[in-house]
């Protein structure tokens, strides 16, 4: 179940909405989405225009658009595969092209593209997305907000703002009643990773380093690959996750705080976490040795857009060589990834 407005009376939100619509903060808009009743969908929005209520604002229309985009992209169980891009990542030959190409090269992954929603951080990214993909959504920001169109370097202020904003947007998706599998744009998809997510898991997350136990809260998670099931407890998990920022030094990112609070948060709200084996959902930090098992490969433990593009291009080349080999040779194994020389030195 998704969270609901207390008492189901959306008219009580009007003073809050009026305040938020005057705000210049990106977070204010996302918070507006987060507090709305999940059942207050397009039909309810339309009823506001019958003369008794004010006309729909641009922000409310954007929420309706988001709900419709999610509905169009979702699987039968209301799960959406979601990633985000800016203009730098969307440029021809950059990470978005590599990401989409991996689905086309993977084993039975191309059909999953119809469930991939690409969230554009700027109009330039949206334009490029619409030229190559079916489901694209522009995350609108008020005039004067931070420009996310250029590369944001790891752990800079703009980077941290973007990561925490992404975290809040993910909570919004849950409150709209949709499960999501968030994947960074620098993750290559070669097989369907959903097969390795337990039906009993509320949250399933990849790891930079996996200790061998999928239930161990001592794993080192990476929020770049994250499945979350829509429920009141997962929404509360997200709320407390952000609230925990106050206990850590300024400039801490969401992944750092999750690693240090995941045991406490999951126990407090009753969330069952699953930590995914890097043999299936791995990356450059702990590179999978068996191409016959790998589902996704992340350019983690790596900074710099050019470095990621270079090394992931080699990853796709290695995968092409593997899939082009005769079945007998593939069964024997022995295929290895090219060392990510730009990322790992």
Helices and strands as residue ranges (DSSP letters): G 6-8, G 10-13, H 14-21, H 26-35, H 42-47, H 58-73, E 79-85, H 87-90, H 95-105, G 110-115, E 116-120, H 123-132, E 136-138, H 157-175, E 179-183, E 187-189, G 193-196, E 203-209, E 220-228, H 232-243, G 244-247, H 254-269, E 273-275, E 281-283, E 296-298, H 305-324, H 327-332
